[in-house]
Amino acid sequence: MKFLTKDRLSQGDRYAFRLRLSDGKTRLIGSDERPYPVVLSQENLPDSVKDNQLNEVTVTYSSPRSIPYII
């Protein structure tokens, strides 16, 4: 998953993400147990303040368990 944010996400912290799919359903990625999602954040520092200043975040997640739906 990739998204843009103004916030800085620490790559060492544990996160859980709520995703809304294109069909309107919602899933939960991550929990307080292993395996945790891997978060890579790239800061965007443009030369001009008019350019995009949002941070690009890439999240990868692999688990033998199925990813649950949120009802």
Residue, then its C-alpha position, 0 to 999 in steps of 0.5 A: m500500500k502507498f499513500l501520501t501524508k504530511d505526518r512523519l511516521s517512524q519506521g521502528d514503531r508498530y502500526a495498524f492500518r484501516l483500509r477502505l477498498s474500492d468495493g466499500k469494504t474495510r480491512l485491518i492491516g496489522s495488529d499488536e502481534r507479529p508479524y507487523p507491517v513494515v513501514l518505509s517513509q520517504e520525506n519529500l523536500p522540494d526546492s520550491v515551496k509550491d511543489n508537493q511537500l507530502n511524505e510518501v509512505t509504503v507499507t508491506y505486510s505478509s502474514p499466514r493469517s487472512i486479513p480481517y474485514i472490519i464490519 
